[in-house]
Amino acid sequence: MTRMGRVGLAWAAICALMAPAAGTAAPVNVAPLCPPKLVTQQSGAAPAGWTAQRLDVYGGGLETILLSDGPPSDQAYLAPDQSRVDGGQTTSIWVLGRDRKDVWLTCQYRGTDVVLTRRLPEGVIECDAVFDDNLGPDGGFQTFSCHR
């Protein structure tokens, strides 16, 4: 075989090895995304001699997420299966597997006890949340995604 023939075969082998990788797309997020803010209104019952008034409507930013096995009212919250620290960020990973069918997402917001909840689509096998360790526990949440 000539040198050119060997080079051609080598390139063909490299292309064949790379073809499956080139056609493989990154996993698509299938989780509902928490709205970035939740507008709430608080009210209070003033004791005798006091007046309760509202100063403003509060639009609290997204603080963190929780995953639960079943509706959040059951309070069966799932701890992450893994955590990975990399360059000031912590990634929490929940490995759900294909058999879990009733996983719920709870979105928690700063400054309110009102949360938003929603059931995750069936077929979700893994979710991850990224936190910026430099922002501390009250502002470190960055992103959340789930994959099939």
Helices and strands as residue ranges (DSSP letters): H 3-23, E 37-40, E 58-69, G 72-74, E 82-86, E 89-95, E 103-109, E 115-119, E 126-132, G 133-135, E 141-147
